Amino acid sequence: MLNSITHGSATGKPPLLIAHGLYGSARNWGVIAKRLSDERQVIAVDMRNHGDSPRTDSHTYPELAEDLAGVIAAHGGQMDVIGHSMGGKAAMMLALNHPEAVRRLVVADIAPVAYGHSQIQYIHAMKSLDLEAIERRPEAAAQLAEAGVDPALQSFFTQSLDLPNKRWKLNLDTLADQMPNIMSFPQTKASWDGPALFLSGSESDYVLPEHRDEIRTRFPAARFAKLPGAGHWLHAEKPREFEAAARVFLNA
């Protein structure tokens, strides 16, 4: 079972599951999860090979979807789901493979397509750190800066540092090995006709107009919205706006 952080108590509304993106964790979603928990129970998970969840040698979307299905089965069998980037692909796969498990779906800044770019450079940057010499997160951020990591991502990555044990809470070896799977999306003829919101950052190029036909083939009830001034990490850049958009859709 995935490690999870639970916010709030069960209410008359369906619980909400949040699946983070690559190199993220349940903790990254703490502020938004806590705010949304005023109306429903919210469960944020560490995806496999991230945070305190199990480490495995493989990292495919069917496997990630099964991980999420296990969490939902333990919480009554159906939930609303928010997934960002890698977590968004896992959430889409979940809806396609377990249609009864998902009531409403929010996919944050990702499409069910293969991407040509890789995120391997960040693994190289994280592996370049001398963890034995680092006592505080700002020191790690400074080393990441030297490795060419943008300031906004430095603090994001250092949240996954286990400083007392001098290690990353990321299975960097498996994530590097499985990067082709992470960048792809499985070929499937399945579709899911439940309510789906594809919420993107207006400054991001992850969800393009040419992706919409593929999205609608898989998710015929898909709706599209953009957060002005936000990039790929839209929930971190515009948390209040993200929360508001998610809340309106989930309560519709």
PyMOL commands that set and color helices and strands:
alter all, ss='L'
color gray80, all
select helices_A, chain A and resi 26-36+61-73+86-97+99-101+120-127+131-133+137-146+151-158+172-177+179-183+209-218+234-237+239-250
alter helices_A, ss='H'
color red, helices_A
select strands_A, chain A and resi 4-7+16-19+42-45+79-84+102-108+161-162+167-168+196-201+222-227
alter strands_A, ss='S'
color yellow, strands_A
deselect
rebuild
show_as cartoon
